[in-house]
Amino acid sequence: MSKGNSVEMSEIEEKLSKEFKWKAATFLVSVTGISAIIGFGTTFAAAKRLDPEFFNKGMMPTVKVPETGAQLALRALGWGTLYAFTGCGVLVYSIWKLSGASNMEEFRMKMGSLFPKVPKNNPPVGRTEFSGLNDLLNYLQHLKGDKD
């Protein structure tokens, strides 16, 4: 193994360290949670603003409808979540079993052999640094114009 390969391997191992994985997972979970809270809050506020009288009717159970709108929505969310996780789990597990892989590395190699290879862009052909969004958009616009 040459010295260049060992340097690349140590960089890869460093990136895949447990600390990096925990930081990445924490970031993704926090962004997802904040997005969900903002999305539900915005939808809730918009529904209340649209028709406050009808919205308040859904807040109290009646003889005709024995559960509130919030209880009904929570029950629907629970069932939907169960179906989504179960469906995705069955899909992923079936793909795993159909591939015949026994571990993640073997699965990655089998899937990599099925799909086309992504060409490396090393060294980069085009620009990689931009001073701002306008600079990037101008570059993309002129790049598209050159190909036409």
Secondary structure as the mmCIF struct_conf table of DSSP 4:
data_model
#
loop_
_struct_conf.conf_type_id
_struct_conf.id
_struct_conf.beg_label_comp_id
_struct_conf.beg_label_asym_id
_struct_conf.beg_label_seq_id
_struct_conf.end_label_comp_id
_struct_conf.end_label_asym_id
_struct_conf.end_label_seq_id
HELX_RH_AL_P HELX_RH_AL_P1 LYS A 3 LYS A 15
TURN_TY1_P TURN_TY1_P1 LEU A 16 LEU A 16
BEND BEND1 SER A 17 SER A 17
HELX_RH_AL_P HELX_RH_AL_P2 LYS A 18 LEU A 50
HELX_RH_AL_P HELX_RH_AL_P3 PRO A 52 LYS A 57
TURN_TY1_P TURN_TY1_P2 GLY A 58 MET A 59
BEND BEND2 MET A 60 MET A 60
BEND BEND3 VAL A 63 VAL A 65
BEND BEND4 GLU A 67 GLU A 67
HELX_RH_AL_P HELX_RH_AL_P4 GLY A 69 SER A 99
TURN_TY1_P TURN_TY1_P3 GLY A 100 GLY A 100
BEND BEND5 SER A 102 ASN A 103
HELX_RH_AL_P HELX_RH_AL_P5 MET A 104 LEU A 114
BEND BEND6 PHE A 115 PHE A 115
HELX_LH_PP_P HELX_LH_PP_P1 PRO A 116 LYS A 120
BEND BEND7 ASN A 122 PRO A 123
BEND BEND8 VAL A 125 GLY A 126
BEND BEND9 SER A 131 GLY A 132
HELX_RH_AL_P HELX_RH_AL_P6 LEU A 133 LYS A 147
#
